[in-house]
Amino acid sequence: MPATSFQSLASIAGGLARSSHSGSPHITGRPIHRSSKEEGSFEHLYFRAPGKGETDRILHAARRALDAGRRLKTSVRTKGATLSASERLIARLTAGAVRVLEEILTFARLNAGKVFPSYDRLAAGTGLGRRTIARAVVLLEEVGLLDHQRRFKRVADDGDRKAYRQTSNAYRTFLPDIIRRYLPKSLRPIPIPADAAHRRREDATETTRMLKDATCEQYVAFTAGTDSPLARQLRSLARLVDERECQIGTAPLPNIL
């Protein structure tokens, strides 16, 4: 896609952002956390179903890492050992954090990776307090076992204006290298065959080539999807850019906006 298309789309989107964030209070009058995304606007790209045995491998590795972290802390306390950066992360793991991870992995296994429990739901399932849950989420993210995305949703309002409120986070789990090494060889994932890896690289190269030749609207449809309200708004902006750049020749018009 031409560079001017990105610039045009960014200019339009930037203008909208400035007009809606000009120092005035939030239109709903209700607090929405920074970096939150609207419920239903991103989950189709965010969630992924775990592979066979994946959740068990992650939990097994996390438990072994927890034991290793305890040994590392003992070594520091008794022998004055110096830990590497990755070892310091492992040493910070707590039993509470691993218990929260276990609960999230259970949701992932039962719901094909669609995980969005509230803190209250996690607290009820683990027997831990909300503050402990919050600290565990932060710690698991720092180690690389977890990622979360804040969400807000539209709610009914007495007036004509739209109203939103914060809702539960979305979660997805990972098995980072610093944790994977604690798995026994029998549980480590089998490396993909060389021909399969080669096909993936070829597919990625072909996708990159196609996106370079795509229109602004096609690019947005591929990267943002088509179902969510945000994706539809982005496609409308991209379509406007394409219309302004439309001409008989192949090169885009300079400084079209």
C-alpha positions as a printed Julia matrix, in Angstrom:
257×3 Matrix{Float64}:
   0.0     0.0     0.0
   1.43    3.48   -0.87
   3.04    5.4     1.95
   0.77    8.36    1.3
  -2.22    6.16    2.13
  -0.83    5.57    5.61
  -0.15    9.29    6.0
  -3.65   10.2     4.85
  -5.31    7.67    7.13
  -3.15    8.78   10.04
  -4.07   12.42    9.42
  -7.8    11.68    9.44
  -7.58    9.42   12.47
  -5.38   11.96   14.24
  -7.91   14.7    13.63
 -10.67   12.56   15.1
  -8.52   11.71   18.11
  -7.73   15.38   18.79
 -11.37   16.39   18.56
 -12.48   13.68   21.0
  -9.65   14.17   23.52
  -9.42   17.94   23.76
  -9.19   18.07   27.53
 -12.91   17.66   28.21
 -14.2    15.01   30.65
 -14.99   11.54   29.36
 -18.34   11.68   27.56
 -19.79    8.92   29.75
 -18.69   10.53   32.99
 -17.48    7.08   34.05
 -13.86    6.01   34.48
 -12.42    3.89   31.68
  -8.87    2.58   32.17
  -6.18    3.66   29.75
  -5.5     1.21   26.89
  -8.94   -0.4    27.25
 -10.64   -1.76   24.13
 -14.36   -2.11   23.52
 -15.82   -5.53   24.21
 -16.35   -7.38   20.94
 -13.95   -5.24   18.89
 -10.76   -7.3    19.14
 -11.44  -10.72   20.66
 -11.62  -12.45   17.27
  -7.94  -11.57   16.77
  -6.85  -11.82   20.4
  -8.07  -15.2    21.6
  -6.54  -18.44   20.38
  -7.52  -22.01   21.18
  -4.77  -23.94   23.02
  -3.24  -26.95   21.32
  -3.61  -30.49   22.62
  -1.89  -30.74   26.0
  -0.69  -27.12   25.84
  -2.37  -25.96   29.05
  -0.99  -28.96   30.95
   2.53  -28.24   29.7
   2.32  -24.59   30.74
   1.07  -25.44   34.22
   3.63  -28.23   34.68
   6.46  -25.92   33.63
   5.2   -23.11   35.9
   5.1   -25.43   38.91
   8.62  -26.68   38.24
   9.78  -23.08   37.79
   8.18  -22.2    41.14
  10.21  -24.97   42.81
  13.34  -23.78   40.99
  12.68  -20.24   42.16
  12.53  -21.4    45.76
  15.87  -23.15   45.35
  17.36  -20.0    43.83
  16.18  -17.88   46.76
  17.65  -20.4    49.18
  20.96  -20.27   47.29
  21.01  -16.48   47.53
  20.17  -16.54   51.23
  22.65  -19.24   52.25
  25.47  -18.89   49.73
  25.17  -15.31   48.55
  24.7   -16.46   44.95
  24.26  -13.86   42.21
  21.25  -14.44   39.96
  20.91  -13.6    36.29
  18.02  -11.45   35.04
  15.95  -14.49   34.05
  16.71  -16.23   37.36
  15.53  -13.16   39.26
  12.21  -13.37   37.41
  11.88  -17.06   38.24
  12.69  -16.36   41.9
   9.8   -13.88   42.06
   7.19  -16.51   41.2
   4.76  -17.2    44.03
   2.39  -20.04   44.78
  -0.5   -17.59   44.5
   0.56  -16.52   41.01
   0.8   -20.13   39.84
  -2.64  -20.83   41.34
  -4.11  -17.9    39.39
  -2.4   -19.2    36.25
  -3.92  -22.63   36.86
  -7.41  -21.1    37.06
  -6.9   -19.13   33.85
  -5.56  -22.22   32.08
  -8.66  -24.13   33.17
 -10.86  -21.49   31.54
  -8.7   -21.63   28.42
  -9.03  -25.41   28.16
 -12.79  -25.43   28.75
 -13.62  -22.42   26.54
 -11.3   -22.93   23.55
  -9.03  -20.09   24.65
 -11.79  -17.51   25.23
 -10.78  -16.35   28.71
 -12.3   -13.24   30.32
 -13.16  -13.97   33.99
 -13.62  -11.1    36.4
 -11.37  -10.67   39.43
 -14.3   -11.81   41.58
 -14.59  -15.01   39.53
 -10.86  -15.66   39.84
 -10.98  -14.91   43.57
 -13.87  -17.34   44.05
 -12.08  -20.07   42.12
  -8.7   -19.68   43.82
  -9.68  -18.58   47.32
  -7.37  -15.57   46.99
  -8.16  -11.89   47.5
  -8.66   -9.41   44.66
  -5.4    -7.6    45.44
  -3.52  -10.89   45.34
  -5.16  -11.64   41.98
  -4.09   -8.24   40.63
  -0.49   -8.71   41.8
  -0.43  -12.22   40.34
  -1.57  -10.97   36.92
   1.22   -8.38   36.87
   3.83  -10.93   37.94
   2.71  -13.54   35.4
   2.95  -10.93   32.66
   6.46   -9.94   33.7
   7.55  -13.58   33.56
   5.92  -13.99   30.15
   3.28  -16.57   31.08
   0.3   -14.27   30.61
  -1.02  -11.35   28.6
  -4.12   -9.36   29.44
  -6.17   -6.71   27.67
  -8.46   -4.32   29.53
 -11.99   -4.01   28.14
 -15.0    -1.73   28.42
 -18.54   -2.28   27.23
 -21.59   -0.25   26.27
 -24.38   -0.12   28.84
 -27.91    1.24   28.89
 -28.26    4.9    29.86
 -31.25    7.03   30.8
 -30.38    9.75   28.33
 -29.75    9.67   24.61
 -25.98    9.53   24.9
 -23.94    6.35   24.8
 -22.65    5.05   28.12
 -19.75    2.72   28.81
 -18.23    1.02   31.82
 -15.2    -1.11   32.54
 -15.69   -4.87   32.29
 -13.52   -7.94   32.85
 -10.1    -8.32   31.22
  -9.33  -10.73   28.4
  -6.43  -13.13   28.95
  -4.2   -15.43   26.92
  -1.34  -17.63   28.1
   2.13  -18.4    26.77
   5.07  -20.68   27.5
   8.17  -18.43   27.4
  11.65  -19.86   26.94
  12.72  -19.08   30.51
   9.87  -21.34   31.73
   9.96  -23.89   28.9
  13.42  -25.09   29.9
  11.99  -26.48   33.14
   9.84  -28.96   31.22
  11.12  -32.54   31.01
  12.05  -33.56   27.48
   9.01  -35.82   27.25
   6.7   -32.78   27.58
   8.56  -30.34   25.36
   6.81  -29.46   22.08
   8.14  -31.29   19.04
   9.88  -28.86   16.65
   8.01  -28.32   13.39
   9.49  -30.08   10.32
  11.85  -28.08    8.11
   9.48  -28.18    5.13
   6.61  -26.82    7.25
   8.84  -24.0     8.53
   9.84  -23.23    4.93
   6.18  -23.03    3.87
   5.43  -20.64    6.72
   8.25  -18.35    5.65
   7.02  -18.42    2.04
   3.46  -17.63    3.16
   4.69  -14.71    5.26
   6.7   -13.35    2.31
   3.72  -13.67   -0.04
   1.41  -11.97    2.46
   3.85   -9.07    2.83
   4.05   -8.7    -0.97
   0.25   -8.7    -1.35
  -0.2    -6.11    1.4
   2.25   -3.77   -0.34
  -0.03   -3.77   -3.4
  -3.3    -3.59   -1.46
  -5.53   -0.55   -1.25
  -5.88    1.23    2.04
  -9.3    -0.38    2.63
  -7.99   -3.86    1.81
  -5.07   -3.39    4.18
  -7.34   -2.32    7.04
  -9.75   -5.2     6.36
  -6.88   -7.69    6.55
  -5.29   -6.31    9.73
  -8.35   -5.14   11.69
 -11.07   -7.52   10.5
 -14.57   -6.53    9.41
 -16.95   -7.41   12.24
 -16.28   -4.98   15.07
 -17.51   -1.36   15.21
 -13.92   -0.12   15.34
 -12.99   -2.15   12.24
 -15.98   -0.75   10.34
 -15.0     2.8    11.26
 -11.41    2.23   10.18
 -12.59    0.77    6.87
 -14.75    3.85    6.27
 -11.73    6.09    6.83
  -9.61    3.9     4.57
 -12.27    3.99    1.85
 -12.25    7.79    2.03
  -8.48    7.81    1.57
  -8.75    5.48   -1.43
 -11.4     7.7    -3.03
  -9.27   10.81   -2.62
  -6.28    9.07   -4.16
  -8.23    7.53   -7.04
  -6.88    8.53  -10.48
  -6.23    7.1   -13.94
  -2.49    6.56  -13.34
  -0.93    4.13  -10.92
   1.07    6.5    -8.71
  -0.78    8.23   -5.84
  -1.35   11.97   -5.96
   1.2    13.83   -3.77
  -0.07   15.84   -0.8
  -3.67   14.79   -1.48
  -4.81   15.94    1.96
